[in-house]
């Protein structure tokens, strides 16, 4: 596991955008797994700026998003499809038919998950996945029952700290500002 400590949110956003843009440059037809919430917004703004300057081309990129709220239509301003359109997709040249967000309108949650897993499988998997890790160790909607920041990266693999499962992956880079990573050993 590689850990990159940044001085603040802006620096973290630039580092994250650099990692994403490097993937797009190295493999223009890459599959990006993208996250929602407030954490990645700064990185998305940086990607938009680089695109507008002509430094990035998303025309061959495919994105798969991490999550969606059950019951919301893509047009609802609280949906993650709307969030992604507003913060990234509407401002770059990614093909709309190459952007995937789970179907929040599917009444059968298990079917929605199975359908989405099939999309990811049919795409051949995800080349780079962006995840937002909460200060309580959550990933996406996987909330812990208690808070142990250090345990996410150095403790036991446990449902109490969902982010701890990242220790099992062979290629993880954690980018966070000094405050967010203050509990980690130096």
Secondary structure, 3 states (H helix, E strand, C coil): CEEEEECCHHHHHHHHHHHHHHHHHHCCCCEEEECCCCCCHHHHHHHHHHHHCCCCCCCCCEEEECCCCCCCCCCCCCCHHHHHHHHCHHHCCCCHHHEECCCCCCCCHHHHHHHHHHHHHHHCCCCEECCCECCCCCECCECCCCCCHHHHHHCCCECCEHHHHHHHCCCCEEEEECCCCCCCCC
